[in-house]
Amino acid sequence: MSGAASAGSIVLLGAGNMGGALLAGWVDAGVPGNAIIVIDPSPSPEMQKRIADAGARHAVAPPEGIVPEIIFLAVKPQVMDAVLPSLKTIVSADTVVVSIAAGKTLASIEGHLGQGAMVRAMPNTPAMIGRGVTGAYANGRVTSTQRAQVDALLRVSGPVEWVASEQDIDAVTAVSGSGPAYVFYLVECMAEAGRKAGLPADLAMRLARETVSGAGELLHRSPETPSRLRENVTSPGGTTAAALAVLMAEEGMQPLFDKAIAAARQRAEELGS
């Protein structure tokens, strides 16, 4: 039996994209559907079918008389303060609460649920296809067993990186939580530059899209560092070198990414205040 399959009873609050990805991953990993309760007032028809197919239970509010081992908070940070008070009746001393809401601190969650075992995690959207990465922080009340259970449940969507400080989660959010959007925008920029270079717009988009997804897969499979893979493509005095001279210039991509990551981290901190 896998670690995820032995995790115990689970309440999943929120049936959006990330909640749905987690549910699908848990079921694929062998978590019994009857061990999962999904709480959401209005799940999409697709999510309703997924819940039913999994054999999980759907509820619009926390059912009375349940004492879950793990509660996953998969709702948007803007609604956390409104929905958390309803969970207080089902949180016990043995429950670990896992939040994947960007910016929401554990202290803000404790303000509604009281002090207890809590994990703050930040997955990203490739989790929906099992290729995400999650940063996670556990407070001092989380036992080694609980941490292992949470790790197994998060790992169904990709690797899990545990950090030593809760403040690090804001940086994780800026790098990997928001990171897929940066990559998608890179595709847009490459395609637009190709169009301006004379290619038909649809062809430029196909070339950019396949190049970025293929390069990502090569990076995923290769043991080489990104810098080594870059060097392998770059012939001295060639076309790639000419482009990289622009991208790696003093005013090139690195300072832009420094500013972008700093802005995202600052916004994550603001969301938690």
Backbone torsions as a table, in degrees:
resi	resn	phi	psi	omega
1	MET	NA	132.4	-179.1
2	SER	-72.9	164.7	178.2
3	GLY	-60.0	-39.6	178.9
4	ALA	-64.3	-40.6	-176.8
5	ALA	-65.9	-23.3	-177.7
6	SER	-102.4	17.7	-172.3
7	ALA	-72.9	-18.9	-179.7
8	GLY	95.0	-165.8	-175.6
9	SER	-74.8	139.7	-172.7
10	ILE	-132.1	134.6	167.6
11	VAL	-109.1	127.3	177.0
12	LEU	-110.8	111.0	179.0
13	LEU	-94.5	108.6	-179.3
14	GLY	113.3	124.2	-176.8
15	ALA	-122.4	42.3	175.3
16	GLY	-86.6	-154.3	-176.7
17	ASN	-61.7	-47.9	-177.7
18	MET	-70.9	-40.9	176.9
19	GLY	-60.1	-42.3	178.2
20	GLY	-64.5	-38.6	178.4
21	ALA	-64.4	-41.9	178.7
22	LEU	-64.0	-46.1	-179.5
23	LEU	-58.6	-47.3	-179.9
24	ALA	-61.0	-42.2	179.9
25	GLY	-65.6	-39.9	179.1
26	TRP	-63.1	-45.6	-179.0
27	VAL	-63.5	-42.7	178.0
28	ASP	-62.2	-30.5	-179.1
29	ALA	-83.2	-3.2	175.3
30	GLY	102.2	7.9	175.9
31	VAL	-68.1	126.1	179.3
32	PRO	-61.9	132.3	-179.4
33	GLY	-58.8	-33.7	-177.8
34	ASN	-73.4	-1.6	175.6
35	ALA	-94.1	-1.1	-173.6
36	ILE	-116.6	130.5	171.3
37	ILE	-116.6	123.3	178.8
38	VAL	-102.2	120.8	179.9
39	ILE	-106.5	117.0	178.2
40	ASP	-162.9	130.2	-177.2
41	PRO	-69.0	-28.0	-175.8
42	SER	-150.5	69.8	177.0
43	PRO	-66.3	152.8	178.4
44	SER	-66.0	159.5	176.4
45	PRO	-55.4	-38.0	178.0
46	GLU	-62.9	-42.8	-179.9
47	MET	-69.6	-36.8	176.1
48	GLN	-58.6	-42.1	178.1
49	LYS	-66.1	-40.4	179.6
50	ARG	-63.2	-40.8	178.4
51	ILE	-63.7	-44.7	-179.3
52	ALA	-65.3	-44.6	-179.4
53	ASP	-62.8	-32.0	-179.4
54	ALA	-76.5	-14.9	-174.9
55	GLY	76.6	18.2	178.8
56	ALA	-84.8	167.6	179.8
57	ARG	-102.2	136.2	176.6
58	HIS	-107.3	138.2	177.0
59	ALA	-140.2	149.6	177.9
60	VAL	-89.3	-14.4	178.1
61	ALA	-150.4	161.5	-179.8
62	PRO	-57.4	121.7	179.2
63	PRO	-68.1	149.9	177.3
64	GLU	-74.1	147.5	171.9
65	GLY	83.5	4.4	178.1
66	ILE	-99.4	146.9	177.9
67	VAL	-133.7	84.1	-175.9
68	PRO	-70.9	151.9	174.8
69	GLU	-77.3	-33.2	-176.2
70	ILE	-137.0	134.4	173.3
71	ILE	-118.9	124.0	175.5
72	PHE	-101.7	124.2	177.3
73	LEU	-97.7	102.1	-176.1
74	ALA	-118.2	41.8	177.5
75	VAL	-109.1	164.2	-179.6
76	LYS	-66.8	145.6	-178.1
77	PRO	-58.7	-27.7	-177.4
78	GLN	-67.2	-21.3	-177.7
79	VAL	-108.5	0.7	-176.2
80	MET	-58.4	-46.7	-176.4
81	ASP	-62.5	-28.4	-179.1
82	ALA	-79.2	-32.6	-172.7
83	VAL	-98.1	-22.5	-174.9
84	LEU	-63.3	-40.3	-177.7
85	PRO	-55.1	-30.2	-178.6
86	SER	-69.4	-17.4	-177.9
87	LEU	-86.2	-13.6	-171.6
88	LYS	-58.6	-31.3	-177.3
89	THR	-72.3	-16.7	-177.6
90	ILE	-109.3	2.6	178.2
91	VAL	-91.7	123.0	178.5
92	SER	-112.1	177.2	179.1
93	ALA	-64.9	-19.4	-177.8
94	ASP	-100.4	4.8	-178.3
95	THR	-90.2	138.2	170.4
96	VAL	-108.4	130.3	-179.0
97	VAL	-103.0	128.8	-178.5
98	VAL	-117.9	120.5	178.9
99	SER	-107.5	132.6	172.8
100	ILE	-115.9	22.5	178.9
101	ALA	-84.7	123.8	-177.2
102	ALA	-60.3	132.1	172.0
103	GLY	83.9	-24.5	-176.2
104	LYS	-72.8	118.7	-177.4
105	THR	-78.1	160.4	175.9
106	LEU	-65.0	-33.1	178.9
107	ALA	-62.5	-38.6	179.3
108	SER	-67.8	-33.9	177.3
109	ILE	-71.7	-41.3	177.7
110	GLU	-61.8	-28.8	177.5
111	GLY	-60.7	-24.9	178.5
112	HIS	-100.2	-37.6	-171.4
113	LEU	-105.8	-8.5	-175.1
114	GLY	85.8	168.2	-179.1
115	GLN	-71.1	142.6	179.9
116	GLY	-177.8	-172.0	178.6
117	ALA	-74.7	120.6	-176.3
118	MET	-141.1	146.0	177.0
119	VAL	-126.8	133.7	172.8
120	ARG	-108.1	121.7	-175.1
121	ALA	-128.2	154.0	177.0
122	MET	-136.5	96.7	172.3
123	PRO	-83.1	-179.5	172.8
124	ASN	-133.0	171.1	-169.1
125	THR	-64.3	-26.0	174.0
126	PRO	-61.0	-8.1	172.3
127	ALA	-57.6	-25.2	-178.1
128	MET	-67.0	-17.3	175.9
129	ILE	-119.6	18.7	178.6
130	GLY	74.6	17.9	-177.8
131	ARG	-124.4	29.6	178.7
132	GLY	-84.4	-178.8	169.9
133	VAL	-141.8	141.8	-174.6
134	THR	-126.4	131.4	168.3
135	GLY	-96.0	141.3	-176.0
136	ALA	-143.4	147.4	175.9
137	TYR	-133.4	132.3	178.1
138	ALA	-111.6	133.6	177.0
139	ASN	-76.5	175.6	-172.7
140	GLY	-68.9	-10.6	-179.8
141	ARG	-90.8	-6.2	179.1
142	VAL	-79.6	124.4	179.4
143	THR	-78.2	165.4	178.4
144	SER	-62.0	-35.2	178.3
145	THR	-66.7	-44.5	178.9
146	GLN	-63.4	-41.8	179.2
147	ARG	-61.7	-41.5	179.1
148	ALA	-64.3	-39.6	178.5
149	GLN	-64.4	-46.0	179.9
150	VAL	-64.4	-42.0	178.7
151	ASP	-57.6	-45.1	-179.4
152	ALA	-63.8	-39.1	-179.1
153	LEU	-72.0	-34.5	176.7
154	LEU	-75.0	-31.6	-174.2
155	ARG	-71.0	-12.1	178.5
156	VAL	-63.9	-19.4	-179.1
157	SER	-107.1	7.1	178.7
158	GLY	137.9	-178.1	-177.6
159	PRO	-59.7	152.9	176.9
160	VAL	-121.0	128.4	178.5
161	GLU	-114.2	114.7	180.0
162	TRP	-88.0	134.1	-179.8
163	VAL	-110.8	158.4	-173.0
164	ALA	-85.7	-18.4	-175.1
165	SER	-130.9	141.0	177.2
166	GLU	-62.9	-33.1	179.4
167	GLN	-60.2	-27.3	179.5
168	ASP	-65.8	-22.8	-179.9
169	ILE	-64.5	-31.9	176.9
170	ASP	-64.8	-37.1	176.5
171	ALA	-71.0	-38.3	175.4
172	VAL	-59.7	-43.5	178.4
173	THR	-58.0	-42.5	-177.9
174	ALA	-68.6	-35.1	-175.8
175	VAL	-86.3	-58.0	-173.1
176	SER	-103.0	-33.8	179.7
177	GLY	-61.8	-48.1	177.4
178	SER	-89.6	-11.3	-171.7
179	GLY	-55.2	-39.9	179.3
180	PRO	-55.6	-35.1	178.9
181	ALA	-63.3	-34.6	178.6
182	TYR	-64.6	-40.5	-179.1
183	VAL	-67.5	-42.0	178.7
184	PHE	-62.4	-38.2	178.9
185	TYR	-68.7	-34.0	175.0
186	LEU	-57.9	-42.6	177.0
187	VAL	-60.4	-44.9	178.8
188	GLU	-59.0	-44.3	-178.5
189	CYS	-66.0	-43.4	178.9
190	MET	-62.2	-42.6	-179.4
191	ALA	-65.0	-42.0	-180.0
192	GLU	-65.5	-39.8	177.2
193	ALA	-64.4	-38.3	176.6
194	GLY	-64.0	-39.6	177.3
195	ARG	-62.3	-43.3	179.7
196	LYS	-67.3	-22.5	177.6
197	ALA	-83.6	-1.4	173.9
198	GLY	114.7	-3.0	-179.9
199	LEU	-81.2	149.1	170.4
200	PRO	-58.5	143.3	-173.0
201	ALA	-58.3	-41.1	-177.9
202	ASP	-68.3	-37.0	177.5
203	LEU	-67.5	-43.0	179.5
204	ALA	-60.4	-39.6	178.9
205	MET	-67.2	-42.7	178.7
206	ARG	-62.1	-43.1	179.9
207	LEU	-63.2	-45.4	-178.7
208	ALA	-65.3	-44.8	-177.6
209	ARG	-61.8	-48.6	-178.0
210	GLU	-69.6	-32.7	178.6
211	THR	-64.7	-46.6	-178.1
212	VAL	-69.3	-43.5	179.6
213	SER	-66.9	-37.9	178.0
214	GLY	-67.9	-41.4	177.3
215	ALA	-63.2	-38.5	177.4
216	GLY	-63.3	-40.5	179.4
217	GLU	-67.9	-39.1	175.9
218	LEU	-61.6	-43.7	177.7
219	LEU	-61.4	-39.8	179.7
220	HIS	-62.6	-41.2	-173.8
221	ARG	-86.6	-26.4	-172.7
222	SER	-84.2	142.4	174.1
223	PRO	-79.6	-7.5	-177.4
224	GLU	-73.2	154.6	175.4
225	THR	-73.3	157.4	175.7
226	PRO	-55.7	-38.8	-179.8
227	SER	-64.9	-37.9	178.2
228	ARG	-67.6	-41.7	178.1
229	LEU	-62.9	-39.3	176.7
230	ARG	-62.5	-44.7	-179.2
231	GLU	-64.3	-32.7	179.8
232	ASN	-65.2	-27.0	-179.5
233	VAL	-86.8	-17.8	-167.4
234	THR	-99.9	106.8	173.9
235	SER	-86.5	137.9	179.6
236	PRO	-56.2	129.0	177.6
237	GLY	74.9	8.0	-177.0
238	GLY	-93.7	-169.7	-176.0
239	THR	-67.9	-41.3	-179.8
240	THR	-63.9	-41.2	178.9
241	ALA	-61.8	-37.4	179.6
242	ALA	-64.9	-42.1	179.0
243	ALA	-68.5	-42.1	-178.8
244	LEU	-67.2	-28.2	176.2
245	ALA	-60.0	-30.8	177.1
246	VAL	-80.5	-48.4	-175.5
247	LEU	-66.5	-31.2	-176.5
248	MET	-100.6	11.3	177.9
249	ALA	-68.8	168.4	-177.1
250	GLU	-56.9	-33.1	-179.7
251	GLU	-102.6	18.8	-174.7
252	GLY	-85.0	-140.2	-170.2
253	MET	-70.1	-36.7	-174.0
254	GLN	-61.1	-49.0	178.3
255	PRO	-64.2	-31.3	176.7
256	LEU	-65.9	-43.6	178.4
257	PHE	-68.2	-35.7	175.8
258	ASP	-57.3	-45.4	-179.4
259	LYS	-68.3	-40.2	-178.0
260	ALA	-65.7	-46.3	-179.9
261	ILE	-64.4	-40.8	178.8
262	ALA	-63.2	-39.9	179.8
263	ALA	-66.7	-41.8	179.3
264	ALA	-66.3	-40.7	178.6
265	ARG	-64.3	-43.2	179.5
266	GLN	-60.6	-40.7	-179.7
267	ARG	-67.3	-36.4	176.5
268	ALA	-62.3	-40.9	178.2
269	GLU	-65.0	-38.6	179.0
270	GLU	-65.8	-38.2	178.9
271	LEU	-63.6	-28.6	-178.7
272	GLY	-86.6	-8.8	-176.7
273	SER	-89.0	NA	NA
